[in-house]
Amino acid sequence: PYTRTLSKMSDDDDDLVRFATNLFYATEEQDEVELVVLRSGEPSNACRVRCFTQDLSGQAGFRYGSIDQYVEFASGQSEAVVRVPILRDSSWHTCEEFAVKLSDPQDCHIRGGGCRVKIIDQDYFPDNSLEQFILLNELDVVS
């Protein structure tokens, strides 16, 4: 019969880095969205991973500010925060999203590889010129 023996090569094999969730939400009124990155295992050594954004339905420069940076974990550190700028405009959009990826691990491993961020638009349909009309009618209905 075939048997296989697995051996642990080093403590670094236990260091797993991932986002706290695979889906984050942001509103258009926020200046930025904070993405929590977690490190689990035996974090006795320092490690780092590359973190970068990628367009999906939302585009960098229009709906969010792109990032490409390293997330560094000091010895014993188990959590870090990545901040991505959210850009506001006055046009109505459906819910748009972008991806944030993890890559190039150094002294750790990546679990999952990334997350998505949904930007909830807070403008009025079809444009903000109707805002006052809608607000006045809502007040009449309540009165």
BELRATA-V483702 format. One record per helix or strand of 2 or more residues. SS is the DSSP state (@ for helix, = for strand). FROM is the first residue (numbers start at 0). TO is the last residue. If there is no record, write none. Layout:
BEGIN
ss->[SS,SS]
from->[FROM,FROM]
to->[TO,TO]
END
This chain:
BEGIN
ss->[@,=,=,=,=,=,=,=,=,=,@]
from->[10,15,22,31,46,67,78,95,108,113,127]
to->[13,18,26,39,54,72,85,105,109,119,141]
END
